[in-house]
Amino acid sequence: MRRFLWILAFFMINPTASFVTDATTQPTLLERFARLTPRVFRDHVRPQWFAGGTKFWYRNDLSDGRREFILVDAAKGERGRAFDQERVAAWLAKTLGRDVSANRLPVDGLRFDDDLAWVILQGRGQAWKLDLKTYELTPQSAEGLATPGDALSASMRPRASRRTGDPTTITFLNHTAEPVDVFWMDTEGHRQHYATVAAGASWDSNTYEGHVWLVTGKDDKTMGVFEARGDASTAVVGDAPATQASSRPAANRGRGQGNGGANSQDGQWAGFVRDHNLFIRNRETGEEVQLSKEGKAGDSYSAGEIW
Protein backbone atom coordinates (compact mmCIF):
# COMPACT_ATOMS: atom_id res chain seq x y z
CA MET A 1 0.00 0.00 0.00
CA ARG A 2 2.78 2.42 0.92
CA ARG A 3 4.55 1.58 -2.32
CA PHE A 4 1.40 2.37 -4.28
CA LEU A 5 0.98 5.72 -2.52
CA TRP A 6 4.63 6.56 -3.19
CA ILE A 7 4.22 5.84 -6.90
CA LEU A 8 0.99 7.87 -6.99
CA ALA A 9 2.70 10.83 -5.29
CA PHE A 10 5.62 10.58 -7.70
CA PHE A 11 3.34 10.96 -10.73
CA MET A 12 1.40 13.80 -9.11
CA ILE A 13 4.65 15.70 -8.64
CA ASN A 14 5.96 14.64 -12.07
CA PRO A 15 2.91 14.57 -14.33
CA THR A 16 5.04 14.12 -17.46
CA ALA A 17 6.83 11.05 -16.09
CA SER A 18 6.45 7.83 -18.02
CA PHE A 19 7.39 4.19 -17.63
CA VAL A 20 8.57 4.33 -21.26
CA THR A 21 12.01 5.92 -21.45
CA ASP A 22 12.44 5.98 -25.25
CA ALA A 23 11.32 9.51 -26.15
CA THR A 24 11.01 8.61 -29.83
CA THR A 25 8.04 6.39 -29.06
CA GLN A 26 6.08 9.13 -27.30
CA PRO A 27 3.63 11.18 -29.38
CA THR A 28 4.06 14.92 -29.23
CA LEU A 29 1.29 17.15 -27.93
CA LEU A 30 0.48 18.12 -31.53
CA GLU A 31 0.26 14.47 -32.59
CA ARG A 32 -2.02 13.61 -29.68
CA PHE A 33 -4.24 16.60 -30.51
CA ALA A 34 -4.39 15.55 -34.15
CA ARG A 35 -5.59 12.10 -33.13
CA LEU A 36 -8.43 13.60 -31.13
CA THR A 37 -9.39 16.25 -33.69
CA PRO A 38 -11.09 14.92 -36.83
CA ARG A 39 -9.84 16.50 -40.02
CA VAL A 40 -12.55 18.52 -41.73
CA PHE A 41 -13.14 17.77 -45.40
CA ARG A 42 -15.54 19.44 -47.83
CA ASP A 43 -14.93 22.76 -46.04
CA HIS A 44 -15.45 24.85 -49.14
CA VAL A 45 -16.74 24.78 -52.71
CA ARG A 46 -15.10 26.36 -55.74
CA PRO A 47 -17.79 26.65 -58.42
CA GLN A 48 -16.62 26.49 -62.05
CA TRP A 49 -19.30 28.34 -64.00
CA PHE A 50 -20.22 27.75 -67.65
CA ALA A 51 -23.21 27.99 -70.00
CA GLY A 52 -23.49 31.73 -69.62
CA GLY A 53 -23.34 31.55 -65.86
CA THR A 54 -26.38 29.28 -65.53
CA LYS A 55 -24.54 26.09 -64.54
CA PHE A 56 -21.48 25.18 -62.54
CA TRP A 57 -19.63 22.13 -61.32
CA TYR A 58 -17.46 21.64 -58.26
CA ARG A 59 -15.28 18.95 -56.76
CA ASN A 60 -15.70 17.51 -53.28
CA ASP A 61 -12.39 16.34 -51.81
CA LEU A 62 -13.27 13.71 -49.22
CA SER A 63 -11.24 11.73 -46.71
CA ASP A 64 -8.73 9.05 -47.74
CA GLY A 65 -8.11 10.69 -51.11
CA ARG A 66 -11.67 10.14 -52.32
CA ARG A 67 -13.38 12.77 -54.45
CA GLU A 68 -16.71 13.35 -56.16
CA PHE A 69 -17.84 15.75 -58.89
CA ILE A 70 -21.12 17.65 -58.56
CA LEU A 71 -23.08 19.51 -61.27
CA VAL A 72 -25.51 22.31 -60.41
CA ASP A 73 -28.05 23.88 -62.77
CA ALA A 74 -28.66 27.16 -60.99
CA ALA A 75 -31.39 28.21 -63.42
CA LYS A 76 -33.44 25.07 -62.75
CA GLY A 77 -32.43 24.69 -59.11
CA GLU A 78 -31.10 21.16 -59.70
CA ARG A 79 -28.04 19.43 -58.20
CA GLY A 80 -26.64 16.00 -58.92
CA ARG A 81 -23.58 13.98 -59.83
CA ALA A 82 -21.66 15.47 -62.74
CA PHE A 83 -21.36 12.04 -64.36
CA ASP A 84 -21.51 8.34 -63.50
CA GLN A 85 -18.16 7.79 -61.80
CA GLU A 86 -18.65 4.01 -61.63
CA ARG A 87 -19.04 3.71 -65.41
CA VAL A 88 -16.04 5.94 -66.03
CA ALA A 89 -13.94 3.94 -63.56
CA ALA A 90 -14.83 0.69 -65.32
CA TRP A 91 -13.84 2.11 -68.71
CA LEU A 92 -10.57 3.55 -67.41
CA ALA A 93 -9.66 0.30 -65.66
CA LYS A 94 -10.08 -1.56 -68.94
CA THR A 95 -8.15 1.04 -70.93
CA LEU A 96 -5.32 1.62 -68.45
CA GLY A 97 -4.97 -2.03 -67.50
CA ARG A 98 -5.19 -1.44 -63.77
CA ASP A 99 -7.78 -1.11 -61.04
CA VAL A 100 -9.45 2.30 -60.90
CA SER A 101 -11.71 3.25 -57.99
CA ALA A 102 -14.85 5.24 -58.77
CA ASN A 103 -14.04 7.51 -55.82
CA ARG A 104 -10.40 7.93 -56.81
CA LEU A 105 -10.53 8.66 -60.51
CA PRO A 106 -7.33 10.09 -62.05
CA VAL A 107 -9.33 13.24 -62.77
CA ASP A 108 -8.70 16.66 -61.25
CA GLY A 109 -11.10 18.88 -63.18
CA LEU A 110 -13.79 19.07 -65.85
CA ARG A 111 -14.69 21.13 -68.89
CA PHE A 112 -18.35 20.87 -69.88
CA ASP A 113 -20.10 21.48 -73.15
CA ASP A 114 -22.75 24.16 -72.52
CA ASP A 115 -25.50 21.78 -73.66
CA LEU A 116 -24.12 18.90 -71.54
CA ALA A 117 -23.50 16.72 -74.59
CA TRP A 118 -19.96 15.94 -73.43
CA VAL A 119 -17.39 16.75 -70.78
CA ILE A 120 -13.59 16.74 -70.83
CA LEU A 121 -12.11 14.84 -67.87
CA GLN A 122 -8.75 16.39 -67.09
CA GLY A 123 -6.00 14.76 -65.07
CA ARG A 124 -2.28 15.23 -64.65
CA GLY A 125 -0.85 15.01 -68.17
CA GLN A 126 -3.89 13.15 -69.51
CA ALA A 127 -7.44 13.90 -70.58
CA TRP A 128 -10.51 12.13 -71.97
CA LYS A 129 -13.66 13.34 -73.71
CA LEU A 130 -16.76 11.69 -72.26
CA ASP A 131 -19.94 11.49 -74.34
CA LEU A 132 -22.65 11.95 -71.71
CA LYS A 133 -25.21 10.03 -73.79
CA THR A 134 -23.25 6.96 -74.88
CA TYR A 135 -20.55 7.14 -72.18
CA GLU A 136 -17.90 6.60 -74.82
CA LEU A 137 -14.52 7.91 -73.70
CA THR A 138 -12.01 9.29 -76.20
CA PRO A 139 -8.42 10.14 -75.21
CA GLN A 140 -7.58 13.82 -75.66
CA SER A 141 -4.29 15.67 -75.79
CA ALA A 142 -3.60 17.22 -72.38
CA GLU A 143 -0.72 19.36 -73.60
CA GLY A 144 -1.10 22.93 -72.45
CA LEU A 145 -4.35 22.26 -70.59
CA ALA A 146 -4.87 23.90 -67.23
CA THR A 147 -7.32 21.97 -65.13
CA PRO A 148 -10.24 24.28 -64.23
CA GLY A 149 -10.58 22.77 -60.78
CA ASP A 150 -6.94 23.58 -60.05
CA ALA A 151 -6.72 27.06 -61.60
CA LEU A 152 -6.12 29.87 -59.12
CA SER A 153 -8.03 33.12 -59.31
CA ALA A 154 -5.79 36.03 -60.26
CA SER A 155 -5.90 39.53 -58.84
CA MET A 156 -3.86 42.51 -59.97
CA ARG A 157 -2.82 44.04 -56.64
CA PRO A 158 0.44 42.74 -55.11
CA ARG A 159 0.34 42.14 -51.36
CA ALA A 160 2.43 40.56 -48.64
CA SER A 161 2.20 36.90 -47.67
CA ARG A 162 0.35 37.08 -44.35
CA ARG A 163 -0.28 33.40 -43.70
CA THR A 164 1.85 30.24 -43.82
CA GLY A 165 -0.13 27.02 -43.99
CA ASP A 166 0.72 23.49 -45.09
CA PRO A 167 3.29 22.80 -47.83
CA THR A 168 1.82 22.76 -51.35
CA THR A 169 2.79 23.40 -54.97
CA ILE A 170 1.88 25.82 -57.75
CA THR A 171 2.41 25.22 -61.45
CA PHE A 172 2.83 28.49 -63.37
CA LEU A 173 1.68 28.26 -67.00
CA ASN A 174 2.82 31.07 -69.29
CA HIS A 175 0.24 31.39 -72.07
CA THR A 176 1.62 34.71 -73.30
CA ALA A 177 3.94 35.34 -76.26
CA GLU A 178 6.79 36.63 -74.09
CA PRO A 179 8.73 35.53 -70.99
CA VAL A 180 7.32 36.35 -67.56
CA ASP A 181 9.00 36.72 -64.18
CA VAL A 182 7.73 35.03 -61.03
CA PHE A 183 8.23 36.62 -57.62
CA TRP A 184 7.36 35.46 -54.11
CA MET A 185 5.89 38.28 -51.99
CA ASP A 186 7.51 37.98 -48.57
CA THR A 187 5.89 38.86 -45.24
CA GLU A 188 7.07 42.47 -45.59
CA GLY A 189 5.57 42.84 -49.06
CA HIS A 190 8.96 42.74 -50.81
CA ARG A 191 9.41 40.89 -54.10
CA GLN A 192 11.76 37.91 -54.19
CA HIS A 193 12.57 36.75 -57.72
CA TYR A 194 12.30 32.99 -58.20
CA ALA A 195 12.05 32.24 -61.91
CA THR A 196 11.73 33.47 -65.48
CA VAL A 197 9.27 31.36 -67.45
CA ALA A 198 9.59 31.33 -71.23
CA ALA A 199 6.61 31.89 -73.52
CA GLY A 200 4.47 28.76 -73.65
CA ALA A 201 6.46 27.10 -70.87
CA SER A 202 5.62 26.11 -67.29
CA TRP A 203 7.40 26.15 -63.93
CA ASP A 204 6.62 24.25 -60.74
CA SER A 205 7.26 25.80 -57.34
CA ASN A 206 7.08 24.45 -53.82
CA THR A 207 5.33 26.90 -51.55
CA TYR A 208 2.93 27.14 -48.59
CA GLU A 209 -0.80 27.67 -48.39
CA GLY A 210 -1.50 31.39 -48.09
CA HIS A 211 1.74 32.55 -49.70
CA VAL A 212 1.36 35.16 -52.43
CA TRP A 213 3.07 35.09 -55.82
CA LEU A 214 3.41 37.92 -58.34
CA VAL A 215 3.90 37.43 -62.08
CA THR A 216 5.15 40.30 -64.21
CA GLY A 217 5.67 40.73 -67.93
CA LYS A 218 7.30 43.25 -70.21
CA ASP A 219 8.19 46.60 -68.60
CA ASP A 220 7.40 45.07 -65.19
CA LYS A 221 3.68 44.98 -65.97
CA THR A 222 1.65 42.98 -63.46
CA MET A 223 0.23 39.89 -65.16
CA GLY A 224 -1.37 38.34 -62.09
CA VAL A 225 -1.18 37.89 -58.32
CA PHE A 226 -1.91 34.40 -57.01
CA GLU A 227 -2.40 33.06 -53.48
CA ALA A 228 -1.45 29.42 -52.92
CA ARG A 229 -4.16 26.99 -51.80
CA GLY A 230 -3.76 23.94 -49.61
CA ASP A 231 -3.98 21.60 -52.60
CA ALA A 232 -1.74 21.58 -55.67
CA SER A 233 -2.94 24.24 -58.07
CA THR A 234 -2.19 26.05 -61.33
CA ALA A 235 -1.53 29.74 -61.96
CA VAL A 236 -2.43 30.53 -65.55
CA VAL A 237 -0.80 33.65 -66.99
CA GLY A 238 -2.39 34.96 -70.15
CA ASP A 239 -5.39 33.91 -72.19
CA ALA A 240 -5.75 30.24 -71.22
CA PRO A 241 -8.72 27.89 -71.70
CA ALA A 242 -9.15 27.41 -67.95
CA THR A 243 -9.56 31.14 -67.34
CA GLN A 244 -12.33 31.21 -69.95
CA ALA A 245 -14.30 28.45 -68.24
CA SER A 246 -16.23 30.98 -66.18
CA SER A 247 -18.21 33.64 -68.01
CA ARG A 248 -19.04 35.48 -64.82
CA PRO A 249 -17.41 38.85 -64.28
CA ALA A 250 -15.09 39.37 -61.34
CA ALA A 251 -16.92 42.39 -59.99
CA ASN A 252 -18.91 42.46 -56.76
CA ARG A 253 -17.04 39.57 -55.30
CA GLY A 254 -17.54 39.05 -51.57
CA ARG A 255 -17.28 36.71 -48.66
CA GLY A 256 -19.35 36.10 -45.61
CA GLN A 257 -20.99 33.69 -43.24
CA GLY A 258 -24.51 32.94 -42.17
CA ASN A 259 -27.60 34.00 -44.08
CA GLY A 260 -25.81 37.01 -45.51
CA GLY A 261 -23.58 34.47 -47.18
CA ALA A 262 -20.81 34.81 -49.71
CA ASN A 263 -21.78 36.53 -52.92
CA SER A 264 -21.17 35.01 -56.35
CA GLN A 265 -18.90 36.85 -58.74
CA ASP A 266 -21.82 38.72 -60.38
CA GLY A 267 -23.61 39.34 -57.10
CA GLN A 268 -26.66 37.34 -58.25
CA TRP A 269 -26.28 34.47 -55.77
CA ALA A 270 -25.51 34.38 -52.05
CA GLY A 271 -23.96 31.29 -50.50
CA PHE A 272 -24.74 30.25 -46.93
CA VAL A 273 -24.71 27.28 -44.56
CA ARG A 274 -27.83 25.68 -43.09
CA ASP A 275 -27.76 22.53 -40.97
CA HIS A 276 -24.06 22.04 -41.81
CA ASN A 277 -24.72 22.06 -45.58
CA LEU A 278 -24.20 24.56 -48.36
CA PHE A 279 -26.96 26.48 -50.10
CA ILE A 280 -27.10 29.31 -52.62
CA ARG A 281 -29.93 31.81 -52.83
CA ASN A 282 -30.89 33.99 -55.79
CA ARG A 283 -30.67 37.50 -54.40
CA GLU A 284 -33.49 38.74 -56.64
CA THR A 285 -36.04 35.93 -56.54
CA GLY A 286 -35.15 34.30 -53.22
CA GLU A 287 -34.91 30.88 -54.91
CA GLU A 288 -32.65 28.48 -53.00
CA VAL A 289 -30.54 25.59 -54.28
CA GLN A 290 -29.01 23.04 -51.89
CA LEU A 291 -25.46 22.16 -52.98
CA SER A 292 -24.63 19.49 -50.41
CA LYS A 293 -26.47 16.94 -48.31
CA GLU A 294 -23.73 15.03 -46.50
CA GLY A 295 -22.60 17.76 -44.07
CA LYS A 296 -23.05 17.01 -40.37
CA ALA A 297 -21.89 18.15 -36.95
CA GLY A 298 -18.13 17.91 -36.79
CA ASP A 299 -17.88 17.77 -40.58
CA SER A 300 -19.65 20.91 -41.72
CA TYR A 301 -19.22 22.98 -44.81
CA SER A 302 -18.11 26.61 -44.65
CA ALA A 303 -19.61 29.36 -46.80
CA GLY A 304 -16.49 31.50 -46.43
CA GLU A 305 -14.84 29.98 -49.51
CA ILE A 306 -17.86 28.97 -51.58
CA TRP A 307 -16.89 31.16 -54.48
C-alpha positions as CSV (number, residue, x, y, z in Angstrom):
1,M,0.0,0.0,0.0
2,R,2.8,2.4,0.9
3,R,4.6,1.6,-2.3
4,F,1.4,2.4,-4.3
5,L,1.0,5.7,-2.5
6,W,4.6,6.6,-3.2
7,I,4.2,5.8,-6.9
8,L,1.0,7.9,-7.0
9,A,2.7,10.8,-5.3
10,F,5.6,10.6,-7.7
11,F,3.3,11.0,-10.7
12,M,1.4,13.8,-9.1
13,I,4.7,15.7,-8.6
14,N,6.0,14.6,-12.1
15,P,2.9,14.6,-14.3
16,T,5.0,14.1,-17.5
17,A,6.8,11.1,-16.1
18,S,6.5,7.8,-18.0
19,F,7.4,4.2,-17.6
20,V,8.6,4.3,-21.3
21,T,12.0,5.9,-21.4
22,D,12.4,6.0,-25.2
23,A,11.3,9.5,-26.1
24,T,11.0,8.6,-29.8
25,T,8.0,6.4,-29.1
26,Q,6.1,9.1,-27.3
27,P,3.6,11.2,-29.4
28,T,4.1,14.9,-29.2
29,L,1.3,17.1,-27.9
30,L,0.5,18.1,-31.5
31,E,0.3,14.5,-32.6
32,R,-2.0,13.6,-29.7
33,F,-4.2,16.6,-30.5
34,A,-4.4,15.6,-34.2
35,R,-5.6,12.1,-33.1
36,L,-8.4,13.6,-31.1
37,T,-9.4,16.2,-33.7
38,P,-11.1,14.9,-36.8
39,R,-9.8,16.5,-40.0
40,V,-12.6,18.5,-41.7
41,F,-13.1,17.8,-45.4
42,R,-15.5,19.4,-47.8
43,D,-14.9,22.8,-46.0
44,H,-15.4,24.9,-49.1
45,V,-16.7,24.8,-52.7
46,R,-15.1,26.4,-55.7
47,P,-17.8,26.6,-58.4
48,Q,-16.6,26.5,-62.0
49,W,-19.3,28.3,-64.0
50,F,-20.2,27.8,-67.6
51,A,-23.2,28.0,-70.0
52,G,-23.5,31.7,-69.6
53,G,-23.3,31.6,-65.9
54,T,-26.4,29.3,-65.5
55,K,-24.5,26.1,-64.5
56,F,-21.5,25.2,-62.5
57,W,-19.6,22.1,-61.3
58,Y,-17.5,21.6,-58.3
59,R,-15.3,18.9,-56.8
60,N,-15.7,17.5,-53.3
61,D,-12.4,16.3,-51.8
62,L,-13.3,13.7,-49.2
63,S,-11.2,11.7,-46.7
64,D,-8.7,9.1,-47.7
65,G,-8.1,10.7,-51.1
66,R,-11.7,10.1,-52.3
67,R,-13.4,12.8,-54.4
68,E,-16.7,13.4,-56.2
69,F,-17.8,15.7,-58.9
70,I,-21.1,17.6,-58.6
71,L,-23.1,19.5,-61.3
72,V,-25.5,22.3,-60.4
73,D,-28.0,23.9,-62.8
74,A,-28.7,27.2,-61.0
75,A,-31.4,28.2,-63.4
76,K,-33.4,25.1,-62.8
77,G,-32.4,24.7,-59.1
78,E,-31.1,21.2,-59.7
79,R,-28.0,19.4,-58.2
80,G,-26.6,16.0,-58.9
81,R,-23.6,14.0,-59.8
82,A,-21.7,15.5,-62.7
83,F,-21.4,12.0,-64.4
84,D,-21.5,8.3,-63.5
85,Q,-18.2,7.8,-61.8
86,E,-18.6,4.0,-61.6
87,R,-19.0,3.7,-65.4
88,V,-16.0,5.9,-66.0
89,A,-13.9,3.9,-63.6
90,A,-14.8,0.7,-65.3
91,W,-13.8,2.1,-68.7
92,L,-10.6,3.6,-67.4
93,A,-9.7,0.3,-65.7
94,K,-10.1,-1.6,-68.9
95,T,-8.2,1.0,-70.9
96,L,-5.3,1.6,-68.5
97,G,-5.0,-2.0,-67.5
98,R,-5.2,-1.4,-63.8
99,D,-7.8,-1.1,-61.0
100,V,-9.5,2.3,-60.9
101,S,-11.7,3.3,-58.0
102,A,-14.8,5.2,-58.8
103,N,-14.0,7.5,-55.8
104,R,-10.4,7.9,-56.8
105,L,-10.5,8.7,-60.5
106,P,-7.3,10.1,-62.0
107,V,-9.3,13.2,-62.8
108,D,-8.7,16.7,-61.2
109,G,-11.1,18.9,-63.2
110,L,-13.8,19.1,-65.9
111,R,-14.7,21.1,-68.9
112,F,-18.3,20.9,-69.9
113,D,-20.1,21.5,-73.1
114,D,-22.7,24.2,-72.5
115,D,-25.5,21.8,-73.7
116,L,-24.1,18.9,-71.5
117,A,-23.5,16.7,-74.6
118,W,-20.0,15.9,-73.4
119,V,-17.4,16.8,-70.8
120,I,-13.6,16.7,-70.8
121,L,-12.1,14.8,-67.9
122,Q,-8.8,16.4,-67.1
123,G,-6.0,14.8,-65.1
124,R,-2.3,15.2,-64.7
125,G,-0.9,15.0,-68.2
126,Q,-3.9,13.2,-69.5
127,A,-7.4,13.9,-70.6
128,W,-10.5,12.1,-72.0
129,K,-13.7,13.3,-73.7
130,L,-16.8,11.7,-72.3
131,D,-19.9,11.5,-74.3
132,L,-22.6,12.0,-71.7
133,K,-25.2,10.0,-73.8
134,T,-23.3,7.0,-74.9
135,Y,-20.6,7.1,-72.2
136,E,-17.9,6.6,-74.8
137,L,-14.5,7.9,-73.7
138,T,-12.0,9.3,-76.2
139,P,-8.4,10.1,-75.2
140,Q,-7.6,13.8,-75.7
141,S,-4.3,15.7,-75.8
142,A,-3.6,17.2,-72.4
143,E,-0.7,19.4,-73.6
144,G,-1.1,22.9,-72.4
145,L,-4.3,22.3,-70.6
146,A,-4.9,23.9,-67.2
147,T,-7.3,22.0,-65.1
148,P,-10.2,24.3,-64.2
149,G,-10.6,22.8,-60.8
150,D,-6.9,23.6,-60.1
151,A,-6.7,27.1,-61.6
152,L,-6.1,29.9,-59.1
153,S,-8.0,33.1,-59.3
154,A,-5.8,36.0,-60.3
155,S,-5.9,39.5,-58.8
156,M,-3.9,42.5,-60.0
157,R,-2.8,44.0,-56.6
158,P,0.4,42.7,-55.1
159,R,0.3,42.1,-51.4
160,A,2.4,40.6,-48.6
161,S,2.2,36.9,-47.7
162,R,0.4,37.1,-44.3
163,R,-0.3,33.4,-43.7
164,T,1.9,30.2,-43.8
165,G,-0.1,27.0,-44.0
166,D,0.7,23.5,-45.1
167,P,3.3,22.8,-47.8
168,T,1.8,22.8,-51.3
169,T,2.8,23.4,-55.0
170,I,1.9,25.8,-57.8
171,T,2.4,25.2,-61.5
172,F,2.8,28.5,-63.4
173,L,1.7,28.3,-67.0
174,N,2.8,31.1,-69.3
175,H,0.2,31.4,-72.1
176,T,1.6,34.7,-73.3
177,A,3.9,35.3,-76.3
178,E,6.8,36.6,-74.1
179,P,8.7,35.5,-71.0
180,V,7.3,36.3,-67.6
181,D,9.0,36.7,-64.2
182,V,7.7,35.0,-61.0
183,F,8.2,36.6,-57.6
184,W,7.4,35.5,-54.1
185,M,5.9,38.3,-52.0
186,D,7.5,38.0,-48.6
187,T,5.9,38.9,-45.2
188,E,7.1,42.5,-45.6
189,G,5.6,42.8,-49.1
190,H,9.0,42.7,-50.8
191,R,9.4,40.9,-54.1
192,Q,11.8,37.9,-54.2
193,H,12.6,36.8,-57.7
194,Y,12.3,33.0,-58.2
195,A,12.1,32.2,-61.9
196,T,11.7,33.5,-65.5
197,V,9.3,31.4,-67.4
198,A,9.6,31.3,-71.2
199,A,6.6,31.9,-73.5
200,G,4.5,28.8,-73.7
201,A,6.5,27.1,-70.9
202,S,5.6,26.1,-67.3
203,W,7.4,26.1,-63.9
204,D,6.6,24.2,-60.7
205,S,7.3,25.8,-57.3
206,N,7.1,24.4,-53.8
207,T,5.3,26.9,-51.5
208,Y,2.9,27.1,-48.6
209,E,-0.8,27.7,-48.4
210,G,-1.5,31.4,-48.1
211,H,1.7,32.6,-49.7
212,V,1.4,35.2,-52.4
213,W,3.1,35.1,-55.8
214,L,3.4,37.9,-58.3
215,V,3.9,37.4,-62.1
216,T,5.1,40.3,-64.2
217,G,5.7,40.7,-67.9
218,K,7.3,43.3,-70.2
219,D,8.2,46.6,-68.6
220,D,7.4,45.1,-65.2
221,K,3.7,45.0,-66.0
222,T,1.6,43.0,-63.5
223,M,0.2,39.9,-65.2
224,G,-1.4,38.3,-62.1
225,V,-1.2,37.9,-58.3
226,F,-1.9,34.4,-57.0
227,E,-2.4,33.1,-53.5
228,A,-1.4,29.4,-52.9
229,R,-4.2,27.0,-51.8
230,G,-3.8,23.9,-49.6
231,D,-4.0,21.6,-52.6
232,A,-1.7,21.6,-55.7
233,S,-2.9,24.2,-58.1
234,T,-2.2,26.0,-61.3
235,A,-1.5,29.7,-62.0
236,V,-2.4,30.5,-65.6
237,V,-0.8,33.6,-67.0
238,G,-2.4,35.0,-70.2
239,D,-5.4,33.9,-72.2
240,A,-5.7,30.2,-71.2
241,P,-8.7,27.9,-71.7
242,A,-9.2,27.4,-67.9
243,T,-9.6,31.1,-67.3
244,Q,-12.3,31.2,-69.9
245,A,-14.3,28.5,-68.2
246,S,-16.2,31.0,-66.2
247,S,-18.2,33.6,-68.0
248,R,-19.0,35.5,-64.8
249,P,-17.4,38.9,-64.3
250,A,-15.1,39.4,-61.3
251,A,-16.9,42.4,-60.0
252,N,-18.9,42.5,-56.8
253,R,-17.0,39.6,-55.3
254,G,-17.5,39.1,-51.6
255,R,-17.3,36.7,-48.7
256,G,-19.4,36.1,-45.6
257,Q,-21.0,33.7,-43.2
258,G,-24.5,32.9,-42.2
259,N,-27.6,34.0,-44.1
260,G,-25.8,37.0,-45.5
261,G,-23.6,34.5,-47.2
262,A,-20.8,34.8,-49.7
263,N,-21.8,36.5,-52.9
264,S,-21.2,35.0,-56.3
265,Q,-18.9,36.9,-58.7
266,D,-21.8,38.7,-60.4
267,G,-23.6,39.3,-57.1
268,Q,-26.7,37.3,-58.2
269,W,-26.3,34.5,-55.8
270,A,-25.5,34.4,-52.0
271,G,-24.0,31.3,-50.5
272,F,-24.7,30.3,-46.9
273,V,-24.7,27.3,-44.6
274,R,-27.8,25.7,-43.1
275,D,-27.8,22.5,-41.0
276,H,-24.1,22.0,-41.8
277,N,-24.7,22.1,-45.6
278,L,-24.2,24.6,-48.4
279,F,-27.0,26.5,-50.1
280,I,-27.1,29.3,-52.6
281,R,-29.9,31.8,-52.8
282,N,-30.9,34.0,-55.8
283,R,-30.7,37.5,-54.4
284,E,-33.5,38.7,-56.6
285,T,-36.0,35.9,-56.5
286,G,-35.2,34.3,-53.2
287,E,-34.9,30.9,-54.9
288,E,-32.7,28.5,-53.0
289,V,-30.5,25.6,-54.3
290,Q,-29.0,23.0,-51.9
291,L,-25.5,22.2,-53.0
292,S,-24.6,19.5,-50.4
293,K,-26.5,16.9,-48.3
294,E,-23.7,15.0,-46.5
295,G,-22.6,17.8,-44.1
296,K,-23.0,17.0,-40.4
297,A,-21.9,18.1,-36.9
298,G,-18.1,17.9,-36.8
299,D,-17.9,17.8,-40.6
300,S,-19.6,20.9,-41.7
301,Y,-19.2,23.0,-44.8
302,S,-18.1,26.6,-44.6
303,A,-19.6,29.4,-46.8
304,G,-16.5,31.5,-46.4
305,E,-14.8,30.0,-49.5
306,I,-17.9,29.0,-51.6
307,W,-16.9,31.2,-54.5
